[in-house]
Amino acid sequence: MTSRKLLWTNLTGRMSTPVLIVTVFVATLTACVVGLMVWKEYDARQNALAQSETEMRNLAHSLAEHASHTIQAIDVVMDDIVAFMRLQRIPNRAIFDARLREVADNLTQISDLVILNAAGDIDYASLPRAPSLNNADRSYFIHHREHADKTLLITGPILSRYSGRPIIALTRRIENPDGSFGGVVIATIDSGYFTDFYKTLDLGSDGAITLAAGDGRILIRWPAAADGRDLTNSVLFRELLPRSPKGYNMETSPFDNLTKYYAYERVQRYPLIVTVARTQASVLARWREGIRSDALVATAMLACIALLAAVLAGQLRNRQRFEAILRERDARHRLIDANIGDVVVLLDERGVVTFVSESVEGVLGFTAEEMVGRTYLDMLYPDDIPALRAMGRQLAQCREALRAEFRMERADGTIVWLEANFRFTRQNGKPGNHIVCTLRDVTRRKQVEDEVEALNSRLAELARTDGLTGLPNRRAHEDFIDDAFATHAQLSVLMIDVDYFKGFNDGLGHQAGDEGLKLIGSLLAAAVADCGGHAARYGGEEFAIVLPGADADAAMQLAEIIRHEVRRLGLANPDSPAGHLTVSIGVASRTSTMHEPATLVRDADLALYQAKRSGRNRCVASLAQVSDMPPLVPEANGKPNTSVRRRVPNA
């Protein structure tokens, strides 16, 4: 023990003070670097896991919304078909098949759209040629035949008897007017619709996406096919879903026995569950890459520490050189003070300028001598003084700097915008008697922000306006009807379609077609100008009018006025039996049973279709069988009595 102490004394005695200081310095920094690396990698791993959880939860939510919107669009169409079949049992097959094909073409997720009769045979279909198939033995047909439940039923995966491909079937019950079973409407989704979308997502090696039904059946699994497998006994269905409709967990996958993190979410509107799974190796892949790069950085840092130690030893041995460096730094500080773009100001507790950097002359045009002794509030733009006074009262209690933007007048009389940071000087943790302020000229930035704000306002206005007619577009129309539906118990909607417009457009040219739409748009805008209504171009040759506060009679009268006014335009239409341009109008008014604006728009749209089927050039009220209805507005000398507009109350 004595020999060890003697050896240590001899070693330390031989080491000079600078060498000892450098040795301790190097050992301390090395320990700090190693400790920092360990802490950083641990923290990076936790962040990688947390970020992966957030991304997977968000992706599960997005996929749940995708599945919901995919099925909801089909559900709305099927609801219309069920309502139509209940009202009109025997539509023209060729026309109705064409309409089903049009719907299937517009909704890309639909592969086939079929209507079965009560015996299970195909009555109508979107197929080019309906096959002679009977689906009475299908589980969904038996379910709808034996249950009066009108909700959407999701079945799958099953093999299509027409195409032989795996599909998901969406079905709803059709009832006869007396409530008895009348058949089933079927919309099928090809399994490839979902897998083609899922394959665009990068989940890493062995990642997977599963779309399952509420009863545990797997509808879609990508990339490994496991359609039809039952997950009822899995941890997800036994423990997690009963506790929360969405969440995050880690367990061994029942498909490939790999440990995976997965996020799940139950679709709100339909009995579906979406899961997104990633392996632990995939989740931590970037973290492991970061370890390698951080190891290189740590090695470089240790090399820098060694180099710094050598430099420090040289500095300690040469005090004169160190003092020369300090003098050089002081000179650099003075140079920076004279040329820096920001202005440094020192204020006393009364707000009087006691020091200002020489850069103030380039920003405000005043010399430093002209600024010293003046109160900063005297130099501000008058409108900005109250805000600066309020900030000054908060500054003493705030340990952090406070930021403010205000205007000042330059020496040449021009106004500049300045960005300032204020804080009290501190001594021993307590506020001092002076305020340090840094000023920066942000005039150009404020000008750019004002220009961007004006441009955004203009773009927002253009995004809600139809470029041809100048009327609000469909998006603005939907926003207006949502607001009107929420605030008016009495509300009417007119859906307007220009008759035989394709022939008009083809016969007279697109320019004539555009001019015709412009004239009709101007006519509709004038028709609702005095009654608080809202006219919009719905799309193509379709227009829509919303009448807040108007009942059915007033809406029908305004519709007749519009129809007569269009006829009075006298625009020749070689494709129309009337010889001139005419319109068909569907009218619907809000009832006590309506709970959403989409129902009102749908009723008006159905009335418009009735008007077109009844011969066009007429107005039809919702749910009324209108043939050649005489005008509700009396005419004199061929002109409609426009005084009925006063019957439409203001919004």
Beta strands, then each sheet from edge to edge (+ up, - down):
strand 1: 112-116
strand 2: 122-125
strand 3: 153-159
strand 4: 166-175
strand 5: 181-190
strand 6: 208-213
strand 7: 218-222
strand 8: 246-252
strand 9: 259-266
strand 10: 272-279
strand 11: 343-348
strand 12: 353-356
strand 13: 402-409
strand 14: 415-427
strand 15: 430-441
strand 16: 491-498
strand 17: 534-539
strand 18: 542-548
strand 19: 583-589
strand 20: 619-621
strand 21: 635-636
strand 22: 639-640
sheet 1: 2+ 1- 5+ 4- 3+
sheet 2: 7+ 6- 10+ 9- 8+
sheet 3: 12+ 11- 15+ 14- 13+
sheet 4: 17+ 18- 16+ 19- 20-
sheet 5: 21+ 22-
end
